[in-house]
């Protein structure tokens, strides 16, 4: 009896050990499946048996709806893919090529089969998240896609064969679009170089126009290359730095998602009556073939980009020449989208509606003309100065600029000799230049039409220029600022310390000794 009891106990223990072994084996097998750590690399099993070049049809699902594509031969024997659900859809065929390349080369990092499969639900394959059907010749392959494991591998099975589950590293979750517009060919924003922009106009609330002006080559002190015009037509000098930020913003504009490629009802996007219109005039260098004539006049005009050119080139018929083409970019801005993070936009002459980020759009709509004003009070070029009247402490002095052309003894060229006088005295040019630079270098902290003069002027400068006179009077405003009116007639506040420095330089000019040496200085 005792021997039989011991034998029974041994049998029970053996059964328990076998059960534990089975559990551990299955657990390790599941862990290997989850990590995809076994049988990979050179021994990896190819999952499908078709070549991407032999595929004639493809389908998959977007948000539960099946979309399909068919390949046909074109007139020139090239393959053409079309979207079956919508005639005329501008399909980006490269998207299909990429998908088929990935699917046809798909290999399994692990094959799970037999007792390793308890339920397809364990792999997310009871109700697959995606079903891809590939037709190549007479063969049709259906790929059922399940869950993604912790190592970003996907479980799949083929056709109706649920006896094998493949673990693959192919990015099946991101391979397919969430919206068909992601697979449409689409236009891009025209390429614009910031330095080539000559005009930027924003139409809408607080609209403004920024226009680039060509400065004279010898205008060393002239910094107002831009003109700012507000919605009422008032013009002001522009600040190169702030406007440069805007032209750079134009150059970096880009579209977000494509909403529709053929909009029929613009009102649903607020584009039937755009809230804002952004107009950009710019130039572009283009290479064109020279004709047989010595001089070639070229011009272009297209409705798509409203471009035009007018340039002259000299070359032979076998060469190309570079011409400067003038172009216009017109962008319409409609409503904000549902989440407010983007706006609906479209280019003039296009039926495509895109999204553009709110930050990009509001770079233009969130500004007003005064944001681009030049903050200098008056940058009057000394080369255009004939005389300067300064009134300080009740005394007025007039400084006259003299220009004398002298011919060089050794050549036919001439040089300019510049000198300054006050009454009968010749003024030290260096001291005058220092004072003049500090005078025209004064910048406003604030420019505001509502500012009002509080006290009488302490310092007045009257510039007599070749094209007219300008007067700037500086009066105390408060403990921090002086009040004046800039050259565009806008009331301005200037930091009192800067005015103090300018007045000190004038004091040095008053104290400077006269000089007889009127040295040559053509650039001044």
C-alpha positions as CSV (number, residue, x, y, z in Angstrom):
1,X,0.0,0.0,0.0
2,X,2.7,2.4,1.0
3,X,4.5,1.7,-2.3
4,X,1.3,2.4,-4.3
5,X,0.8,5.7,-2.4
6,X,4.3,6.9,-3.1
7,X,3.8,6.0,-6.7
8,X,0.6,8.0,-7.0
9,X,2.2,11.0,-5.3
10,X,5.1,10.8,-7.8
11,X,2.6,10.7,-10.7
12,X,0.8,13.8,-9.4
13,X,4.0,15.7,-8.9
14,X,5.1,14.7,-12.4
15,X,1.8,16.0,-13.9
16,X,2.2,19.3,-12.0
17,X,5.7,19.7,-13.3
18,X,4.6,19.1,-16.8
19,X,1.8,21.6,-16.4
20,X,4.2,24.3,-15.1
21,X,6.5,23.5,-18.1
22,X,3.7,24.0,-20.6
23,X,2.7,27.3,-19.0
24,X,6.3,28.6,-19.0
25,X,6.8,27.5,-22.5
26,X,3.7,29.2,-23.7
27,X,4.5,32.4,-21.7
28,X,8.0,32.5,-23.2
29,X,6.5,31.9,-26.7
30,X,4.1,34.8,-26.2
31,X,6.9,37.0,-24.9
32,X,9.0,36.2,-28.0
33,X,6.0,36.9,-30.2
34,X,5.5,40.3,-28.5
35,X,9.1,41.3,-28.8
36,X,9.6,39.8,-32.3
37,X,13.1,38.7,-31.1
38,X,13.3,35.3,-32.8
39,X,14.1,34.2,-36.4
40,X,14.7,37.6,-37.9
41,X,17.3,39.0,-40.4
42,X,18.5,36.7,-43.1
43,X,16.0,33.9,-42.0
44,X,13.0,36.2,-41.9
45,X,10.0,34.7,-43.8
46,X,8.6,36.7,-46.8
47,X,5.0,37.2,-46.1
48,X,3.4,37.9,-49.5
49,X,4.2,36.6,-53.0
50,X,3.7,39.4,-55.4
51,X,5.8,42.0,-57.2
52,X,4.8,45.7,-56.9
53,X,5.1,46.0,-60.7
54,X,2.5,43.3,-61.3
55,X,-0.1,44.9,-59.1
56,X,-3.1,46.2,-61.0
57,X,-5.5,47.0,-58.1
58,X,-5.3,48.1,-54.5
59,X,-7.9,48.8,-51.8
60,X,-7.9,49.6,-48.1
61,X,-10.1,51.4,-45.6
62,X,-10.3,55.0,-44.4
63,X,-12.5,55.5,-41.3
64,X,-14.3,52.2,-42.1
65,X,-15.0,53.1,-45.7
66,X,-13.3,51.1,-48.5
67,X,-11.3,53.1,-51.1
68,X,-9.9,51.4,-54.2
69,X,-7.5,52.2,-57.0
70,X,-7.0,50.7,-60.5
71,X,-3.9,50.7,-62.7
72,X,-4.4,51.0,-66.5
73,X,-2.0,51.5,-69.4
74,X,-1.7,55.0,-70.8
75,X,-1.4,56.1,-74.4
76,X,2.4,56.1,-74.1
77,X,2.5,52.7,-72.4
78,X,3.1,54.2,-69.0
79,X,1.0,53.0,-66.1
80,X,-1.7,55.2,-64.7
81,X,-3.4,54.8,-61.3
82,X,-6.9,56.2,-60.8
83,X,-9.0,56.6,-57.7
84,X,-12.2,54.5,-58.4
85,X,-14.5,56.4,-56.1
86,X,-14.0,59.9,-57.8
87,X,-13.4,60.7,-61.4
88,X,-10.8,63.4,-62.0
89,X,-9.2,63.0,-58.5
90,X,-5.6,64.4,-58.8
91,X,-4.0,61.3,-57.4
92,X,-0.4,61.4,-56.3
93,X,0.7,58.0,-57.8
94,X,3.9,58.1,-55.8
95,X,1.9,57.4,-52.7
96,X,0.6,54.1,-54.2
97,X,4.1,53.2,-55.4
98,X,5.5,53.6,-51.9
99,X,2.7,51.5,-50.3
100,X,3.2,48.7,-52.8
101,X,7.0,48.7,-52.4
102,X,6.5,48.3,-48.6
103,X,3.9,45.6,-48.9
104,X,5.7,43.5,-51.5
105,X,8.9,43.4,-49.5
106,X,7.2,42.7,-46.1
107,X,8.8,40.0,-44.0
108,X,7.8,38.4,-40.8
109,X,10.0,38.8,-37.7
110,X,8.0,35.9,-36.3
111,X,5.4,33.4,-37.4
112,X,2.9,32.4,-34.7
113,X,0.9,29.2,-35.3
114,X,-0.6,26.1,-33.9
115,X,-0.9,26.0,-30.1
116,X,0.6,29.4,-29.8
117,X,-2.7,30.9,-31.0
118,X,-5.5,30.7,-28.4
119,X,-7.7,33.4,-30.0
120,X,-7.3,35.8,-32.8
121,X,-8.6,38.5,-30.4
122,X,-5.3,38.2,-28.5
123,X,-3.7,39.9,-31.6
124,X,-6.4,42.3,-32.4
125,X,-7.3,40.2,-35.4
126,X,-10.9,39.2,-34.5
127,X,-11.9,42.6,-35.8
128,X,-9.0,43.8,-37.9
129,X,-8.3,47.6,-37.8
130,X,-7.4,47.5,-41.5
131,X,-7.9,45.2,-44.5
132,X,-5.7,45.7,-47.5
133,X,-6.5,43.9,-50.8
134,X,-3.8,43.7,-53.4
135,X,-4.5,42.3,-56.9
136,X,-1.6,41.1,-59.0
137,X,-2.5,39.2,-62.2
138,X,-5.1,36.6,-61.2
139,X,-4.0,36.5,-57.6
140,X,-5.7,38.5,-54.9
141,X,-4.1,38.9,-51.5
142,X,-5.9,40.2,-48.4
143,X,-3.9,41.5,-45.5
144,X,-5.7,41.7,-42.2
145,X,-4.0,44.1,-39.8
146,X,-4.4,43.8,-36.0
147,X,-2.8,45.3,-33.0
148,X,0.6,47.0,-32.7
149,X,2.8,45.5,-29.9
150,X,5.1,47.3,-27.5
151,X,7.9,47.2,-30.0
152,X,5.7,48.9,-32.8
153,X,5.3,45.6,-34.7
154,X,2.0,44.7,-36.2
155,X,0.1,41.4,-36.1
156,X,-1.4,40.3,-39.5
157,X,-2.9,37.3,-41.2
158,X,-3.4,36.6,-44.9
159,X,-6.6,35.9,-46.7
160,X,-8.8,33.4,-44.7
161,X,-5.9,31.5,-43.2
162,X,-6.2,32.1,-39.4
163,X,-3.8,29.3,-38.6
164,X,-0.8,31.6,-39.0
165,X,-0.2,35.1,-37.5
166,X,2.7,37.1,-38.7
167,X,4.6,39.7,-36.7
168,X,5.9,42.4,-39.1
169,X,7.8,45.6,-38.6
170,X,6.2,47.4,-41.7
171,X,4.5,50.6,-40.5
172,X,1.0,49.5,-41.4
173,X,-0.6,51.9,-39.0
174,X,0.8,55.0,-40.7
175,X,1.1,53.8,-44.3
176,X,-2.4,54.7,-45.3
177,X,-4.0,58.2,-45.3
178,X,-6.7,59.3,-42.8
179,X,-8.2,61.4,-45.5
180,X,-8.0,61.0,-49.3
181,X,-6.8,64.6,-49.6
182,X,-3.5,63.4,-48.2
183,X,-3.0,61.5,-51.4
184,X,-3.9,64.3,-53.8
185,X,-1.3,66.2,-55.8
186,X,-1.5,69.8,-54.7
187,X,0.0,73.2,-55.5
188,X,2.6,74.8,-53.3
189,X,3.1,78.4,-52.3
190,X,5.1,80.2,-54.9
191,X,8.8,80.5,-54.0
192,X,9.5,84.1,-53.1
193,X,12.9,85.5,-51.9
194,X,12.4,88.1,-49.2
195,X,15.0,90.4,-50.7
196,X,13.1,90.4,-54.0
197,X,9.8,91.7,-52.6
198,X,9.0,95.2,-53.6
199,X,5.5,95.6,-52.3
200,X,3.4,94.0,-49.6
201,X,-0.3,94.9,-49.3
202,X,-2.7,93.6,-46.7
203,X,-6.3,94.4,-47.4
204,X,-8.8,94.1,-44.6
205,X,-9.3,95.5,-41.1
206,X,-6.3,97.8,-40.3
207,X,-5.0,97.3,-43.8
208,X,-1.6,98.7,-44.9
209,X,0.8,98.8,-47.8
210,X,4.6,98.5,-47.7
211,X,6.4,99.7,-50.8
212,X,10.1,99.5,-51.4
213,X,11.8,102.5,-52.9
214,X,15.1,102.5,-54.7
215,X,17.6,104.8,-52.9
216,X,20.3,106.8,-54.7
217,X,23.7,105.0,-54.8
218,X,25.4,107.8,-52.9
219,X,22.7,108.0,-50.1
220,X,24.9,106.7,-47.4
221,X,22.7,108.1,-44.6
222,X,19.4,107.3,-46.2
223,X,17.8,104.3,-44.4
224,X,14.1,104.8,-45.4
225,X,14.0,102.4,-48.3
226,X,10.4,101.5,-47.5
227,X,7.2,103.6,-47.5
228,X,4.2,102.7,-45.3
229,X,0.7,103.7,-46.3
230,X,-2.2,103.1,-44.0
231,X,-5.8,102.4,-44.9
232,X,-6.6,106.1,-45.2
233,X,-3.8,106.7,-47.6
234,X,-1.5,108.5,-45.2
235,X,2.2,107.8,-46.0
236,X,5.1,107.3,-43.6
237,X,8.7,106.2,-43.8
238,X,9.1,102.5,-43.1
239,X,11.4,100.8,-40.6
240,X,13.7,98.4,-42.5
241,X,14.0,95.9,-39.6
242,X,10.3,95.4,-38.9
243,X,9.4,95.3,-42.6
244,X,12.3,92.8,-43.1
245,X,10.6,90.5,-40.6
246,X,7.4,90.7,-42.7
247,X,9.1,90.0,-46.0
248,X,10.9,87.0,-44.4
249,X,7.5,85.8,-43.2
250,X,6.2,86.0,-46.8
251,X,9.1,83.9,-48.0
252,X,8.4,81.2,-45.4
253,X,4.7,80.9,-46.0
254,X,3.5,77.4,-46.6
255,X,0.2,75.5,-46.9
256,X,-1.1,73.0,-44.3
257,X,-3.6,70.3,-45.2
258,X,-5.4,70.4,-48.5
259,X,-9.2,70.8,-47.8
260,X,-10.4,70.4,-51.4
261,X,-8.9,70.5,-54.8
262,X,-11.9,71.8,-56.7
263,X,-14.0,74.1,-54.4
264,X,-17.4,74.8,-55.8
265,X,-18.9,76.7,-52.8
266,X,-16.3,79.1,-51.4
267,X,-18.9,80.5,-48.9
268,X,-18.5,77.6,-46.6
269,X,-14.8,78.6,-46.1
270,X,-15.5,82.3,-45.9
271,X,-13.6,82.7,-49.2
272,X,-16.5,84.1,-51.3
273,X,-15.9,87.4,-49.5
274,X,-12.4,87.0,-48.0
275,X,-11.8,88.8,-44.7
276,X,-8.2,89.5,-45.7
277,X,-6.3,89.6,-49.0
278,X,-2.5,89.5,-49.0
279,X,-0.9,90.9,-52.2
280,X,2.8,90.5,-52.8
281,X,4.7,92.0,-55.7
282,X,8.2,90.6,-56.3
283,X,10.8,89.9,-58.9
284,X,12.4,86.7,-60.0
285,X,15.4,85.9,-62.1
286,X,14.7,83.5,-65.0
287,X,17.0,81.9,-67.6
288,X,15.6,82.3,-71.2
289,X,16.9,81.3,-74.6
290,X,18.3,84.2,-76.6
291,X,16.8,84.7,-80.1
292,X,18.7,85.6,-83.3
293,X,18.2,89.3,-82.8
294,X,20.8,91.4,-81.1
295,X,18.2,92.8,-78.6
296,X,15.4,90.7,-77.2
297,X,12.4,92.2,-75.4
298,X,10.7,89.6,-73.3
299,X,7.4,89.7,-71.5
300,X,5.1,87.2,-69.8
301,X,1.6,87.4,-68.4
302,X,-0.2,84.4,-66.9
303,X,-3.5,84.4,-65.1
304,X,-2.3,81.8,-62.6
305,X,0.4,84.0,-61.1
306,X,-0.3,87.4,-62.6
307,X,3.3,87.6,-63.6
308,X,4.8,90.1,-66.0
309,X,8.3,91.0,-67.2
310,X,9.9,93.7,-69.2
311,X,13.6,93.3,-69.8
312,X,16.2,93.6,-72.5
313,X,19.1,91.2,-73.1
314,X,21.9,91.0,-75.7
315,X,23.2,87.6,-76.7
316,X,23.6,85.1,-79.5
317,X,21.0,82.5,-80.5
318,X,23.0,79.7,-79.0
319,X,23.0,81.2,-75.5
320,X,20.7,81.8,-72.6
321,X,20.3,85.0,-70.8
322,X,18.9,86.0,-67.4
323,X,15.9,88.3,-67.3
324,X,14.1,89.9,-64.3
325,X,10.5,88.9,-64.2
326,X,8.0,90.8,-62.1
327,X,5.3,88.7,-60.4
328,X,2.3,89.0,-58.1
329,X,1.2,86.6,-55.5
330,X,-2.4,87.0,-54.2
331,X,-3.6,85.0,-51.2
332,X,-7.2,85.1,-49.9
333,X,-7.9,84.4,-46.2
334,X,-11.3,83.1,-45.1
335,X,-12.7,81.8,-41.9
336,X,-10.8,80.0,-39.1
337,X,-11.4,76.3,-39.0
338,X,-13.3,74.5,-36.2
339,X,-10.4,74.3,-33.7
340,X,-9.2,77.8,-34.5
341,X,-5.7,76.7,-35.1
342,X,-5.8,77.4,-38.9
343,X,-7.5,79.5,-41.5
344,X,-8.9,78.5,-44.9
345,X,-6.9,80.1,-47.7
346,X,-6.6,80.0,-51.5
347,X,-4.4,81.5,-54.2
348,X,-5.9,83.8,-56.8
349,X,-6.8,81.8,-59.9
350,X,-6.8,78.4,-58.1
351,X,-9.7,76.2,-57.1
352,X,-7.7,74.6,-54.2
353,X,-8.6,75.4,-50.6
354,X,-5.9,74.8,-48.0
355,X,-5.4,75.3,-44.3
356,X,-2.7,77.7,-43.1
357,X,-1.7,78.0,-39.5
358,X,-3.2,80.8,-37.5
359,X,0.3,82.0,-36.5
360,X,1.3,82.4,-40.1
361,X,-1.9,84.3,-41.1
362,X,-1.9,86.5,-38.0
363,X,1.6,87.6,-38.7
364,X,0.0,89.8,-41.3
365,X,-3.5,90.4,-40.0
366,X,-2.4,91.2,-36.5
367,X,-0.4,94.3,-37.6
368,X,-1.3,97.9,-38.4
369,X,0.5,100.5,-40.4
370,X,2.1,102.2,-37.4
371,X,3.8,99.0,-36.5
372,X,6.1,99.5,-39.5
373,X,6.8,103.2,-39.1
374,X,10.4,104.3,-39.2
375,X,11.1,105.6,-35.6
376,X,13.6,108.2,-36.7
377,X,12.4,111.8,-36.4
378,X,14.1,112.9,-39.6
379,X,17.0,111.2,-41.4
380,X,17.9,114.1,-43.7
381,X,20.8,113.2,-45.9
382,X,23.6,115.7,-45.5
383,X,24.4,115.7,-49.2
384,X,21.0,117.3,-49.8
385,X,21.6,120.0,-47.1
386,X,22.2,123.6,-48.1
387,X,22.0,125.2,-44.6
388,X,20.9,124.4,-41.1
389,X,19.3,126.9,-38.6
390,X,19.6,126.0,-34.9
391,X,17.8,127.9,-32.2
392,X,18.9,127.2,-28.7
393,X,18.7,129.3,-25.5
394,X,17.0,132.1,-27.5
395,X,19.9,132.4,-30.0
396,X,19.7,131.3,-33.6
397,X,22.8,130.3,-35.7
398,X,22.9,129.4,-39.4
399,X,25.4,126.8,-40.6
400,X,25.9,126.8,-44.4
401,X,27.3,123.8,-46.3
402,X,29.7,124.6,-49.2
403,X,30.6,122.3,-52.0
404,X,33.5,123.2,-54.3
405,X,34.4,121.1,-57.4
406,X,38.2,121.0,-57.9
407,X,39.9,119.4,-60.9
408,X,42.8,117.1,-60.2
409,X,46.2,118.3,-61.6
410,X,47.1,114.8,-62.8
411,X,43.8,113.9,-64.4
412,X,40.6,115.1,-65.8
413,X,38.6,114.0,-62.8
414,X,37.2,116.3,-60.2
415,X,36.7,116.0,-56.4
416,X,34.4,117.8,-54.1
417,X,35.7,119.8,-51.2
418,X,33.2,120.2,-48.4
419,X,33.2,123.0,-45.8
420,X,30.8,124.6,-43.3
421,X,30.5,128.2,-42.2
422,X,28.6,130.1,-39.6
423,X,28.6,133.7,-40.4
424,X,32.2,134.6,-41.4
425,X,33.7,131.7,-39.5
426,X,34.7,128.3,-41.0
427,X,33.5,125.5,-38.8
428,X,35.4,122.4,-37.9
429,X,33.9,119.8,-40.2
430,X,34.5,116.8,-37.9
431,X,32.7,118.6,-35.0
432,X,29.8,119.6,-37.3
433,X,29.5,116.0,-38.6
434,X,29.3,114.6,-35.1
435,X,26.6,117.0,-34.1
436,X,24.6,116.5,-37.4
437,X,24.8,112.7,-37.0
438,X,23.4,112.9,-33.4
439,X,20.6,115.3,-34.6
440,X,19.4,113.1,-37.5
441,X,20.0,110.0,-35.5
442,X,17.3,110.8,-32.9
443,X,14.6,108.1,-32.7
444,X,11.2,108.2,-31.2
445,X,10.2,105.9,-28.4
446,X,6.6,106.4,-29.3
447,X,4.7,107.8,-32.3
448,X,1.1,108.6,-31.7
449,X,-1.4,111.0,-33.5
450,X,-3.0,111.7,-30.1
451,X,0.1,113.2,-28.5
452,X,-0.1,116.9,-27.7
453,X,2.7,119.4,-27.0
454,X,2.9,120.3,-23.3
455,X,5.6,123.1,-23.2
456,X,7.5,125.5,-25.4
457,X,10.3,124.3,-27.5
458,X,13.8,124.4,-26.1
459,X,15.7,123.4,-29.2
460,X,14.7,123.9,-32.9
461,X,16.4,122.8,-36.0
462,X,15.4,124.0,-39.5
463,X,16.8,122.0,-42.4
464,X,17.1,123.8,-45.7
465,X,17.3,121.0,-48.2
466,X,17.6,121.0,-52.0
467,X,13.9,119.9,-52.2
468,X,12.4,122.0,-49.4
469,X,12.6,122.9,-45.7
470,X,11.9,120.8,-42.6
471,X,11.5,122.0,-39.0
472,X,11.9,119.9,-35.9
473,X,11.2,121.5,-32.5
474,X,12.0,119.7,-29.2
475,X,10.0,120.6,-26.1
476,X,9.9,118.9,-22.6
477,X,7.0,116.5,-22.3
478,X,7.5,114.9,-18.9
479,X,10.4,113.7,-16.8
480,X,11.5,111.1,-19.4
481,X,10.7,112.4,-22.8
482,X,10.8,115.4,-25.2
483,X,8.0,116.1,-27.6
484,X,8.5,116.7,-31.3
485,X,6.8,116.1,-34.7
486,X,8.5,113.8,-37.2
487,X,9.1,114.5,-40.9
488,X,5.7,112.8,-41.7
489,X,3.8,115.1,-39.3
490,X,3.4,112.4,-36.6
491,X,3.7,113.6,-32.9
492,X,6.6,111.7,-31.3
493,X,8.3,111.2,-27.9
494,X,12.1,111.0,-27.8
495,X,14.1,109.8,-24.8
496,X,15.4,112.9,-23.0
497,X,18.9,111.3,-22.6
498,X,19.2,111.1,-26.3
499,X,18.2,114.7,-26.7
500,X,20.6,115.7,-24.0
501,X,23.5,114.0,-25.9
502,X,22.5,115.8,-29.1
503,X,22.5,119.2,-27.3
504,X,25.9,118.5,-25.7
505,X,27.3,117.8,-29.2
506,X,25.8,121.2,-30.3
507,X,27.6,122.8,-27.3
508,X,30.9,121.3,-28.6
509,X,30.1,122.8,-32.0
510,X,29.6,126.3,-30.4
511,X,32.9,125.9,-28.6
512,X,34.9,124.6,-31.6
513,X,37.6,126.8,-33.0
514,X,37.4,127.9,-36.6
515,X,39.7,126.3,-39.1
516,X,41.0,127.3,-42.5
517,X,41.6,123.8,-43.8
518,X,38.7,122.7,-46.0
519,X,39.8,119.2,-46.7
520,X,38.4,117.1,-49.5
521,X,35.6,114.7,-48.6
522,X,33.3,113.6,-51.4
523,X,31.4,110.9,-49.4
524,X,31.1,113.1,-46.2
